[in-house]
Amino acid sequence: MSRRTSSPGLVAAGLGWGLAAGLALGVALIAPAMPTEGGAAADAVDTEAAEAASERAEAANSLLAQGSEAMVEGVLEGRTVVIVRDKGVPDDVVDKQRWLLNIAGATSAGTITLTEKFTSQDAANELSAMIAQTLPAGAQLSVDNRSPGTHAGQALAAALDPASADEQDRAFLLDSLAVAGFIEYDPAEVGAADAAVLMTAPDAGSTFGAKLLEDVAAGYKEGGAHIAVSGVGAGTTPAETEAGRVATIFALR
């Protein structure tokens, strides 16, 4: 009779990957906020501590990268995922997230790029009007929260919903936003999706832009759709790290 001797090793590996993910993700989230008080000497200590923490996080991230495929393989089987990205997010960061989504078994529903105009305060009224005019049939916008980001998130969730929106409604909304300069997308690639990853850039160009993208995510959730938010910079699940990309995958389960 053969004996199963690999389980302890697999468990140990899983624990190691979990600890690595926790360390890498935790440092990425808190390192930018480390305090600097007490003058030059304290600043030097804080700098050394931050550098040491960063080195540990990089080592943990490298370890995690060796096992990330095994960690996420198949966990998103049956899900169709669209990436909605701020234009300020580097292409290679988006590509790495999509690659890991593919490993997780997710079907790609393409990528929608939000332009600088989308997050511009000067264009907020135009965005609100555009959303109201192109809303898919049967979809509803919040009357309690009329922020352009909330309404945009609700409209996108409705347009991309595979259970309710038809192809014509989806194309009408996305084409209208593209012609107006709010988004960029490939009609041949973007389709219905039951989950989304919103990828943000640092501050989206302004405090207003950052808040608008927060509202987009909240509005998308209100539409009943699954969405995970990751970003480049502090304050979000870090899209530029393996730990952040893995966390994004599990947030969509």
C-alpha positions, 0 to 999 in steps of 0.5 A: 500500500502506498503512503501519502507522504506529501501532505505535511510538505504541502501544508508547510508550503501553504503556510509559508506562502500565506505568511509571505503574502501577509508580510508582503501585503502588510508592509506595502500597505503600512510602510508609506504611513510610517511616522517621522517624529522627533527630528533628524535622528528619529527620521534616520531611524524611521528611514532605516526601519522602512528600508528594512521592512521594504527589504523583508517585503521584497524577499517575501514577495519573491517567495510568494511569486514562486508559489502564486500560480499554485495558490490561485490555480482554478479558484476563479473557474466559471467567472468572467472578469473585466479589468477597469483601469485608470490610464495612469496604471502601467501596462505591465502591471495590468498585464501581470494581473490579467496573467494571474487571472488567467491562471486562476481560470477566469475568462477574460472580458477585456479591459476598459481604460478610464481616461483623464477626462473620466476622473476630471472634476471639470468633466463631472457634470458631462459624465453624469449627463452621459450616464443618464442618457445611455443607461441600459434598459431596466437599470436604475441609478441611486437617487440618494447618492448622485455622485458621477462616480456612483452613477458610473459604477452602477451603469457599468455594472448594469451594462456588463451584467451577463444576466440582464444587459443585452449586447446593444445596451452594452455597446450603446453605453460604452461607445457613447463614453468612448466617443465622448473621451471618457473611456478607451476600449476594444469592442471586439474584446470587451463583453459581459462580465460577472466580476471586475477588477478596478485598478487605480493610479496614485490619486487618479490625478487629484483628490476628486479623481481618487474619490470618484473611483472609490464611488465607481467601486461602491456603485458597481457593488450596489449593482450586485456585481463582484468587484475588487479594487487594487492600485499603484501606491499607498492605500489600496491592495498593491497592484504592483506586488505579487501579494496584491495580485493574489489578494485581488484574485481571492477577493473575487471568489 
